[in-house]
Amino acid sequence: HLLESVFLKLTLADKIYIQSSNNLICHVNSNNIHGENIVIKAAKKLQNYLGINAGARITIEKNIPIGAGLGGGSANAALVLQLL
């Protein structure tokens, strides 16, 4: 089937801040995320891989709409892994 795509440069961006902490905590737009979002899953995998117990307080100012298919969650997880 034929596929047509349109690409548009967007100025949307999430902001991520990380501080050391005893626990692994993620806040998105001032809300505690108790479940397993992709950022927490990635951070826990890194903890297990490195065999460390150090935690982090991850704060995300979300501007990219959740579920919009723009790759915001995946990009955030990748950046968090780099920063940790």
C-alpha positions, 0 to 999 in steps of 0.5 A: 500500500502507498504511504504518505508521511509529513514531517514537521519540526516541533518545538516541544520538549520535555525537561528532565532533572536528576538528583541523588536520592536513597530511593528511585523516584520519578515525578512527572509534572509534580505527580509521583509516579508509583507505577512502572513507567518507561523511565523507572523501568530503564533506571531499574534495569541499569541498577540491576545491570551495574549491581548498585543500590543508589537511587535517584529523584527524577523530575520530568517536566512533560510537554510532549503529549503522552500517547501522541506517538512522538517518542517522548517516553522513549527519548526520556528513558534514553536520556535518563540512562545517559545522565545516570 
